Structure formats: C-alpha cells, structure tokens
Amino acid sequence: MRAIHWLPPLAWMAVVLGLSAEAASAEQTSRVLLPLLRWLLPGAPPEQLAALHGLLRKAGHVAEYATLALLWFRAFRRGRGLAPRASAWLALGASLAWAFVDEWHQSALLARTGSALDVVLDAAGAVAALGVVRLGWRAALDGAATLCLWVAALGGGAVLAVNAWAGVASGVLWLTVPAAALALLARRLVRARARSSP
C-alpha cells in the first residue's frame, strides 16, 4: 500500500490512543461537557446531566471506531485492491485489535479503566460503519430498524414481566412493547406481500 492509503488509519489510531490518555478521562471531559450541557439544558437535574455526559462519552467510542473501520476499509480496498468483503473483514479485525489495545492501555493508567463494554461499543461502531459500506444505507438502516424493534419487543417484554413480578408500574412500556411487536408483524407482512407480487 502507498502511504496515502495506510497513513489515515494509522493517524486515526494515534488519535484514538491519545483520547484514551488521562487527559480525556471522565473527570477531564466533564469540565468541558457538563457546562455545555448545563447551558443547553438549563433545567436538567445534575443526575440527568451526568447521564448525558456518560452517554456522549460512550457515543464517542462508537464514532471513533466507525471512523477507524472506514479508514481501514478504504486502505484495504483501494490500497490493496482487495474485494469489498475481504476489505470489510480485515478492517473489522484491525479495528477490534486496536479496541483491545486501547482498553489495555487505559487499564494501565491511574485515571482510566479498561472496559469490556467499551470494546463492545467499539465493535458496534465498526460493524455499523462497515454494514453501511457493504450493504448500502437503505439495507443497513432497514436492518438496524428491525434489530431495534426486536430489542424493543423482546427487551421491553422482559422488563414488563420483571416489573409485573416485582409489582412495579411499567407506564408507557404497555404501549411501546405492543407497538414494537405490531411494527415487526407489519414489516413481515409487507415483505411477504412484496415477495409474492409479480
């Protein structure tokens, strides 16, 4: 590969490693993000702002590794001339390997901790980006929507069952779980009709 192809993913790997340093710990990012969130959401309680801060940090993992996977895909596809499928698998492998290195690095720092959940988020970002590249936006969004509906129906159903067993009110879940199940059924019927029509 020429430098134009492999330098961008390597440079991004350095950025990711830099973001896993102590300077980007939750304590440090809260100094910037929490005032911004307070400004954007002046009436939000501190617990909500802390949750949003955590969510933004986790979303950062997804975005970092989606970008890394795309850069590696481009490097393998254009720089090596590999087939799209092989490029996607190699890009996923390189991204996951770096996710493990990144978390291992964080576990060696005082202000950071390594986390298996973060590796899962990193993998999700890489898989999502490569899914879009390989399947196209429409098929990737369709698959993501189907997955979300299944999670809402099955996960929400499990929460309803646990809440009923524990005697806890479930509120809006009584509407969203059946709505997700009906949406799954409607999608299946529409697809069956589309397959059977000439």
Contacts in CASP RR format, 6 or more apart in sequence:
PFRMAT RR
TARGET T0000
AUTHOR 0000-0000-0000
METHOD contacts of the structure
MODEL  1
MRAIHWLPPLAWMAVVLGLSAEAASAEQTSRVLLPLLRWLLPGAPPEQLA
ALHGLLRKAGHVAEYATLALLWFRAFRRGRGLAPRASAWLALGASLAWAF
VDEWHQSALLARTGSALDVVLDAAGAVAALGVVRLGWRAALDGAATLCLW
VAALGGGAVLAVNAWAGVASGVLWLTVPAAALALLARRLVRARARSSP
1 75 0 8 1.000
1 79 0 8 1.000
1 80 0 8 1.000
2 79 0 8 1.000
5 74 0 8 1.000
5 75 0 8 1.000
5 78 0 8 1.000
5 79 0 8 1.000
5 80 0 8 1.000
6 75 0 8 1.000
6 79 0 8 1.000
8 71 0 8 1.000
8 74 0 8 1.000
8 75 0 8 1.000
9 68 0 8 1.000
9 71 0 8 1.000
9 72 0 8 1.000
9 74 0 8 1.000
9 75 0 8 1.000
9 94 0 8 1.000
12 67 0 8 1.000
12 68 0 8 1.000
12 71 0 8 1.000
13 68 0 8 1.000
13 98 0 8 1.000
15 64 0 8 1.000
16 64 0 8 1.000
16 65 0 8 1.000
16 68 0 8 1.000
16 98 0 8 1.000
16 102 0 8 1.000
17 101 0 8 1.000
17 102 0 8 1.000
17 105 0 8 1.000
18 24 0 8 1.000
19 64 0 8 1.000
20 102 0 8 1.000
20 103 0 8 1.000
20 105 0 8 1.000
20 106 0 8 1.000
20 109 0 8 1.000
20 112 0 8 1.000
21 109 0 8 1.000
21 112 0 8 1.000
22 28 0 8 1.000
22 109 0 8 1.000
22 110 0 8 1.000
22 111 0 8 1.000
22 112 0 8 1.000
25 111 0 8 1.000
25 112 0 8 1.000
26 53 0 8 1.000
26 54 0 8 1.000
26 57 0 8 1.000
27 111 0 8 1.000
28 111 0 8 1.000
29 53 0 8 1.000
29 57 0 8 1.000
30 53 0 8 1.000
33 53 0 8 1.000
33 56 0 8 1.000
34 49 0 8 1.000
34 50 0 8 1.000
34 53 0 8 1.000
37 44 0 8 1.000
37 49 0 8 1.000
37 52 0 8 1.000
37 53 0 8 1.000
38 44 0 8 1.000
38 49 0 8 1.000
41 48 0 8 1.000
41 49 0 8 1.000
41 52 0 8 1.000
44 52 0 8 1.000
58 118 0 8 1.000
58 121 0 8 1.000
61 118 0 8 1.000
61 121 0 8 1.000
61 122 0 8 1.000
61 125 0 8 1.000
62 121 0 8 1.000
62 122 0 8 1.000
62 124 0 8 1.000
62 125 0 8 1.000
62 128 0 8 1.000
63 125 0 8 1.000
64 122 0 8 1.000
65 95 0 8 1.000
65 98 0 8 1.000
65 99 0 8 1.000
65 121 0 8 1.000
65 122 0 8 1.000
65 123 0 8 1.000
65 124 0 8 1.000
65 125 0 8 1.000
65 126 0 8 1.000
65 129 0 8 1.000
66 125 0 8 1.000
66 126 0 8 1.000
66 128 0 8 1.000
66 129 0 8 1.000
67 129 0 8 1.000
68 94 0 8 1.000
68 95 0 8 1.000
68 98 0 8 1.000
68 126 0 8 1.000
69 91 0 8 1.000
69 92 0 8 1.000
69 94 0 8 1.000
69 95 0 8 1.000
69 125 0 8 1.000
69 126 0 8 1.000
69 127 0 8 1.000
69 129 0 8 1.000
69 130 0 8 1.000
70 91 0 8 1.000
70 129 0 8 1.000
70 130 0 8 1.000
70 133 0 8 1.000
72 90 0 8 1.000
72 91 0 8 1.000
72 94 0 8 1.000
72 95 0 8 1.000
73 87 0 8 1.000
73 88 0 8 1.000
73 91 0 8 1.000
73 129 0 8 1.000
73 130 0 8 1.000
73 133 0 8 1.000
75 91 0 8 1.000
76 82 0 8 1.000
76 86 0 8 1.000
76 87 0 8 1.000
76 90 0 8 1.000
76 91 0 8 1.000
77 84 0 8 1.000
77 87 0 8 1.000
80 87 0 8 1.000
81 87 0 8 1.000
82 90 0 8 1.000
84 133 0 8 1.000
84 134 0 8 1.000
85 134 0 8 1.000
88 130 0 8 1.000
88 131 0 8 1.000
88 133 0 8 1.000
88 134 0 8 1.000
91 126 0 8 1.000
91 130 0 8 1.000
92 123 0 8 1.000
92 126 0 8 1.000
92 127 0 8 1.000
92 130 0 8 1.000
95 122 0 8 1.000
95 123 0 8 1.000
95 126 0 8 1.000
96 119 0 8 1.000
96 122 0 8 1.000
96 123 0 8 1.000
96 126 0 8 1.000
99 118 0 8 1.000
99 119 0 8 1.000
99 122 0 8 1.000
99 123 0 8 1.000
99 126 0 8 1.000
100 119 0 8 1.000
102 118 0 8 1.000
102 122 0 8 1.000
103 114 0 8 1.000
103 115 0 8 1.000
103 116 0 8 1.000
103 118 0 8 1.000
103 119 0 8 1.000
104 114 0 8 1.000
106 112 0 8 1.000
106 113 0 8 1.000
106 114 0 8 1.000
106 115 0 8 1.000
107 113 0 8 1.000
107 114 0 8 1.000
128 140 0 8 1.000
128 144 0 8 1.000
131 140 0 8 1.000
132 140 0 8 1.000
146 184 0 8 1.000
146 187 0 8 1.000
149 180 0 8 1.000
149 183 0 8 1.000
149 184 0 8 1.000
149 187 0 8 1.000
150 180 0 8 1.000
150 184 0 8 1.000
152 176 0 8 1.000
152 177 0 8 1.000
152 180 0 8 1.000
153 177 0 8 1.000
153 180 0 8 1.000
153 181 0 8 1.000
153 184 0 8 1.000
156 173 0 8 1.000
156 176 0 8 1.000
156 177 0 8 1.000
156 180 0 8 1.000
157 173 0 8 1.000
157 177 0 8 1.000
159 170 0 8 1.000
159 173 0 8 1.000
160 170 0 8 1.000
160 173 0 8 1.000
160 174 0 8 1.000
160 177 0 8 1.000
162 168 0 8 1.000
163 169 0 8 1.000
163 170 0 8 1.000
163 173 0 8 1.000
164 170 0 8 1.000
END
